[in-house]
Amino acid sequence: MTILNPPTLKPILSIIIINYNLENEIDNCLNSLLQTFRSIDNLSQLFEIIIVDNNSPNKSLFKLEEKYKSDHIHFYYSEKNLGFGKGCNLGVSKAKGDFILFLNPDTIVLEDIFSSVISLFNSDNKIGIIGPKQQLRKPFFDFSAGFYPNILFEIFNLFGLGVFFEGFLVNLLTRFSKKEYLKLHWILGAAIFIRKDLFVMINGFDKDYFMFFEEVDLCRRVFKSGYKVIYYHELKIHHIGSVSGKRNYFLYTVRTYASKYLYLTKHYKGLNRIAMVFLLRMQLISQIIIWSLLSPLSLDKSKQKIRSFIYLIKHNLKNEIDIN
């Protein structure tokens, strides 16, 4: 039986979605969320959705605000592009739920992932973050969660294989896991559940990141605070992935490597830090060679990739494009 509650009742879950010119994807995402919540009796009225617009040049989000007018859905408009992490921080400042779900616009939720996640949170107060399986297209690799960057992975990355090696290991772990979930180091940022009080306690996403690696940084700080990071691989969403990146490979690549450099310099010390940064710099050179060889297959993408690595070399792995 559906629990009927007045719209002023405090929600259990706040879902935060950051928009930058992805109105069509948000339309599909919202439609899937609302259909799913209608099928969950004990949560059908105990949620809210917060959409933060990062000053999108395309102003059509107003049409969605009218289409999805509801006591459960709230739209906020930033006067500048805050990036992903700071946009999420703004969303949390408006949230009323005990739990937060950061959800990418290019995701579709077709099953009840919410009840199991909230139940798991309530069963263990030392669980800080939970993430579902987010990429369903590749049978041998799982990129939904992973391990902190290490020297072995970075050596593989010299040949463009580190992410696949990591994804293969995660896939093996989930296949042989006796439980529906397991502890890992980080959860992919397309769908991250976190306790709101914990998020506030650790001061949210690090403001130094504009985009990428902010979720790895968040998970690491959650772990250092004494909480577990859980990959709930039996719960699944559909994540298209890299929608914005496919529109501008140059900016996508610059942001990714610059954010990784920032992460390494924040969390690694001594010889380990020197070795990790050195390998990251060597990857810029190796990637130029790899994409030069791949240019006959995709000329425009190869040109953008090569230009991005040259930019990163010239700017000492810093991103000076997204300064507001």
C-alpha positions as CSV (number, residue, x, y, z in Angstrom):
1,M,0.0,0.0,0.0
2,T,1.4,3.4,-1.0
3,I,2.3,5.7,1.9
4,L,0.5,9.0,1.3
5,N,2.4,11.9,2.8
6,P,1.9,15.6,2.6
7,P,4.5,17.2,0.2
8,T,6.0,19.1,3.2
9,L,7.2,15.9,4.8
10,K,11.0,15.7,5.0
11,P,12.3,13.5,2.2
12,I,14.6,10.5,2.9
13,L,16.6,10.9,-0.3
14,S,17.7,13.9,-2.3
15,I,18.8,13.3,-5.9
16,I,21.1,15.9,-7.3
17,I,21.7,16.3,-11.1
18,I,24.0,18.8,-12.6
19,N,23.1,20.2,-16.0
20,Y,25.2,21.8,-18.7
21,N,23.5,21.7,-22.1
22,L,22.1,18.2,-21.5
23,E,18.4,19.0,-21.3
24,N,17.4,16.0,-23.5
25,E,19.3,13.6,-21.3
26,I,17.8,15.1,-18.2
27,D,14.3,14.7,-19.7
28,N,14.9,11.0,-20.2
29,C,16.6,10.7,-16.7
30,L,13.7,12.4,-14.9
31,N,11.1,10.3,-16.7
32,S,12.9,7.1,-15.7
33,L,13.2,8.2,-12.1
34,L,9.6,9.2,-11.7
35,Q,8.4,5.9,-13.3
36,T,10.6,3.9,-10.9
37,F,9.6,5.9,-7.8
38,R,5.9,5.3,-8.6
39,S,6.5,1.6,-8.3
40,I,8.2,1.8,-4.8
41,D,5.4,2.1,-2.2
42,N,7.5,3.1,0.8
43,L,9.5,5.7,-1.1
44,S,7.0,7.0,-3.6
45,Q,6.6,10.3,-1.8
46,L,9.8,10.4,0.3
47,F,12.3,11.8,-2.3
48,E,13.2,15.0,-3.9
49,I,15.1,15.8,-7.1
50,I,17.4,18.9,-7.3
51,I,18.6,20.0,-10.7
52,V,21.4,22.6,-10.7
53,D,22.1,24.4,-14.0
54,N,25.7,25.4,-14.5
55,N,24.8,28.5,-16.6
56,S,24.1,26.5,-19.7
57,P,24.3,28.6,-22.9
58,N,21.2,26.5,-24.0
59,K,18.4,27.9,-21.8
60,S,15.8,25.2,-22.7
61,L,16.0,23.8,-19.1
62,F,13.1,26.2,-18.3
63,K,10.9,24.1,-20.5
64,L,11.7,21.0,-18.4
65,E,11.0,23.0,-15.2
66,E,7.5,23.7,-16.6
67,K,7.0,20.1,-17.8
68,Y,8.0,18.5,-14.5
69,K,6.4,21.0,-12.2
70,S,6.2,19.2,-8.8
71,D,6.7,19.6,-5.1
72,H,9.4,16.9,-5.4
73,I,11.5,18.5,-8.2
74,H,13.4,21.7,-7.8
75,F,15.5,23.7,-10.3
76,Y,18.3,26.1,-9.4
77,Y,20.3,28.2,-11.8
78,S,23.9,29.2,-11.2
79,E,25.2,32.5,-12.7
80,K,28.4,30.8,-13.7
81,N,29.7,27.4,-14.6
82,L,30.8,26.0,-11.3
83,G,32.0,22.6,-12.6
84,F,30.7,19.3,-11.3
85,G,31.8,19.3,-7.7
86,K,30.9,22.8,-6.8
87,G,27.6,22.4,-8.6
88,C,26.9,19.3,-6.4
89,N,27.9,21.3,-3.3
90,L,25.3,23.9,-4.2
91,G,22.7,21.2,-4.7
92,V,23.4,19.7,-1.3
93,S,23.0,23.1,0.3
94,K,19.4,23.0,-0.9
95,A,18.8,19.3,0.0
96,K,16.6,18.1,2.8
97,G,17.2,14.3,2.6
98,D,19.2,12.2,5.0
99,F,20.9,10.6,2.0
100,I,22.2,12.1,-1.2
101,L,22.4,10.6,-4.6
102,F,24.6,12.4,-7.1
103,L,23.3,11.3,-10.5
104,N,24.6,12.2,-14.0
105,P,22.1,13.5,-16.5
106,D,23.0,10.7,-19.0
107,T,21.7,7.9,-16.8
108,I,18.5,5.9,-16.9
109,V,17.2,4.2,-13.7
110,L,14.8,1.4,-14.6
111,E,14.8,-0.6,-11.4
112,D,14.5,0.0,-7.6
113,I,18.1,0.6,-6.6
114,F,17.0,2.9,-3.8
115,S,15.4,0.6,-1.2
116,S,18.4,-1.7,-1.0
117,V,20.9,1.1,-0.7
118,I,19.0,2.9,2.1
119,S,18.5,-0.5,3.8
120,L,22.3,-1.1,3.6
121,F,23.1,2.4,5.0
122,N,20.7,1.7,7.9
123,S,22.3,-1.7,8.6
124,D,25.8,-0.3,9.2
125,N,26.4,3.3,10.3
126,K,30.1,3.1,9.1
127,I,29.1,2.8,5.5
128,G,29.6,6.2,4.0
129,I,29.3,5.8,0.2
130,I,27.4,3.2,-2.0
131,G,27.4,3.0,-5.7
132,P,25.5,0.7,-8.2
133,K,26.9,-0.9,-11.3
134,Q,26.8,1.9,-13.9
135,Q,28.2,0.5,-17.2
136,L,26.6,-2.5,-18.7
137,R,27.9,-2.6,-22.3
138,K,31.3,-4.3,-21.9
139,P,31.2,-7.9,-20.7
140,F,34.8,-8.2,-19.6
141,F,35.4,-4.8,-18.0
142,D,33.6,-3.0,-15.2
143,F,34.4,0.7,-14.9
144,S,31.8,1.5,-12.2
145,A,34.3,1.4,-9.3
146,G,38.0,0.9,-8.8
147,F,41.2,1.3,-6.9
148,Y,43.3,4.3,-6.0
149,P,45.9,5.1,-8.7
150,N,49.1,3.1,-8.2
151,I,52.4,2.6,-9.9
152,L,51.3,-0.7,-11.6
153,F,48.2,0.9,-13.2
154,E,50.3,3.9,-14.3
155,I,52.8,1.7,-16.0
156,F,50.0,0.0,-17.9
157,N,48.6,3.5,-18.7
158,L,51.8,4.2,-20.7
159,F,50.3,1.9,-23.3
160,G,46.7,3.1,-22.8
161,L,45.8,-0.1,-20.9
162,G,45.6,0.9,-17.3
163,V,41.9,1.6,-17.1
164,F,41.1,-1.7,-18.9
165,F,43.4,-3.7,-16.5
166,E,41.6,-2.0,-13.6
167,G,38.2,-2.6,-15.1
168,F,39.1,-6.3,-15.7
169,L,40.1,-6.7,-12.1
170,V,36.9,-5.2,-10.8
171,N,34.9,-7.4,-13.2
172,L,36.7,-10.5,-11.7
173,L,36.0,-9.4,-8.2
174,T,32.3,-9.0,-8.7
175,R,32.0,-12.3,-10.6
176,F,33.6,-14.2,-7.7
177,S,32.1,-12.2,-4.9
178,K,29.8,-14.2,-2.6
179,K,28.0,-11.0,-1.6
180,E,25.9,-8.5,-3.6
181,Y,28.4,-5.8,-2.7
182,L,32.0,-5.4,-1.8
183,K,34.4,-2.7,-0.5
184,L,36.4,-0.8,-3.1
185,H,38.3,2.4,-3.1
186,W,36.1,4.6,-5.3
187,I,32.8,4.8,-7.1
188,L,32.3,6.3,-10.5
189,G,30.7,9.7,-10.1
190,A,27.7,9.0,-12.4
191,A,25.8,7.6,-9.4
192,I,27.1,8.0,-5.9
193,F,24.9,7.6,-2.7
194,I,26.3,9.3,0.4
195,R,25.1,10.2,3.9
196,K,24.3,13.9,3.9
197,D,25.7,14.5,7.4
198,L,29.0,12.8,6.3
199,F,29.2,14.9,3.1
200,V,28.8,18.1,5.1
201,M,31.3,16.9,7.8
202,I,34.1,16.5,5.2
203,N,33.1,19.8,3.5
204,G,31.7,18.2,0.3
205,F,33.5,17.9,-3.0
206,D,36.9,19.6,-3.0
207,K,36.5,23.0,-4.7
208,D,39.9,22.8,-6.4
209,Y,38.5,20.2,-9.0
210,F,36.5,21.6,-11.9
211,M,35.6,18.2,-13.3
212,F,36.9,14.6,-13.0
213,F,38.6,12.8,-10.1
214,E,36.5,14.8,-7.6
215,E,34.7,11.5,-6.8
216,V,37.9,9.6,-6.3
217,D,39.0,12.4,-4.0
218,L,35.7,12.4,-2.2
219,C,35.8,8.6,-1.6
220,R,39.4,8.8,-0.3
221,R,38.4,11.5,2.2
222,V,35.4,9.4,3.3
223,F,37.7,6.4,3.8
224,K,40.2,8.5,5.8
225,S,37.3,9.6,8.0
226,G,36.7,6.0,9.0
227,Y,33.8,5.1,6.7
228,K,33.4,2.3,4.1
229,V,33.0,2.8,0.3
230,I,30.7,0.1,-1.0
231,Y,30.2,-1.1,-4.6
232,Y,26.8,-2.7,-4.8
233,H,27.3,-4.5,-8.1
234,E,24.0,-6.3,-8.1
235,L,22.1,-3.0,-8.4
236,K,22.3,-1.6,-11.9
237,I,21.6,1.7,-13.8
238,H,22.2,2.5,-17.4
239,H,24.9,5.1,-17.9
240,I,25.6,6.4,-21.4
241,G,28.9,8.0,-20.4
242,S,31.1,10.8,-21.7
243,V,28.2,12.7,-23.4
244,S,29.9,16.0,-22.9
245,G,33.4,14.6,-23.7
246,K,32.3,13.3,-27.0
247,R,31.4,16.9,-28.0
248,N,34.9,18.2,-27.2
249,Y,37.7,15.7,-26.9
250,F,40.3,18.4,-26.3
251,L,38.6,19.9,-23.3
252,Y,37.6,16.5,-21.9
253,T,41.2,15.2,-22.0
254,V,42.8,18.4,-20.6
255,R,40.3,18.3,-17.7
256,T,40.9,14.6,-17.0
257,Y,44.7,14.7,-16.9
258,A,44.8,18.1,-15.0
259,S,42.4,16.7,-12.4
260,K,44.4,13.5,-12.0
261,Y,47.6,15.6,-11.5
262,L,45.8,17.6,-8.8
263,Y,44.6,14.4,-7.1
264,L,48.2,12.9,-7.2
265,T,49.8,16.0,-5.7
266,K,47.1,16.2,-3.0
267,H,47.2,12.6,-1.8
268,Y,50.7,11.2,-2.5
269,K,53.9,12.0,-0.7
270,G,57.6,11.5,-1.1
271,L,59.0,9.1,-3.6
272,N,55.6,7.6,-4.4
273,R,54.4,11.1,-5.5
274,I,57.5,11.7,-7.6
275,A,57.1,8.3,-9.3
276,M,53.4,8.7,-10.0
277,V,53.7,12.2,-11.4
278,F,56.7,11.2,-13.5
279,L,54.7,8.3,-15.0
280,L,51.8,10.7,-15.6
281,R,54.1,13.0,-17.6
282,M,55.4,10.1,-19.6
283,Q,51.8,9.1,-20.5
284,L,51.4,12.5,-22.2
285,I,54.2,11.5,-24.6
286,S,53.1,8.0,-25.1
287,Q,49.5,9.1,-25.8
288,I,50.8,11.5,-28.5
289,I,52.4,8.5,-30.2
290,I,49.4,6.2,-29.7
291,W,46.9,8.8,-31.1
292,S,49.2,9.6,-34.0
293,L,49.1,5.9,-35.0
294,L,45.3,5.9,-34.6
295,S,44.7,9.0,-36.7
296,P,43.8,7.1,-39.9
297,L,40.8,5.6,-37.9
298,S,39.5,8.8,-36.4
299,L,41.3,11.9,-37.7
300,D,39.3,14.6,-35.9
301,K,39.4,12.8,-32.5
302,S,43.1,12.1,-32.9
303,K,43.9,15.8,-33.7
304,Q,42.0,17.0,-30.6
305,K,43.6,14.4,-28.4
306,I,47.1,15.2,-29.6
307,R,46.5,18.9,-29.2
308,S,45.3,18.3,-25.6
309,F,48.5,16.4,-24.7
310,I,50.7,19.1,-26.2
311,Y,48.7,21.7,-24.2
312,L,49.2,19.7,-21.0
313,I,52.9,19.5,-21.6
314,K,53.2,23.2,-22.2
315,H,51.1,24.1,-19.2
316,N,52.8,21.6,-16.8
317,L,49.6,19.5,-16.4
318,K,47.6,22.4,-15.3
319,N,44.2,23.3,-16.7
320,E,44.0,27.1,-17.2
321,I,40.8,27.0,-19.4
322,D,38.2,26.8,-16.7
323,I,39.1,29.7,-14.6
324,N,36.0,31.7,-13.6
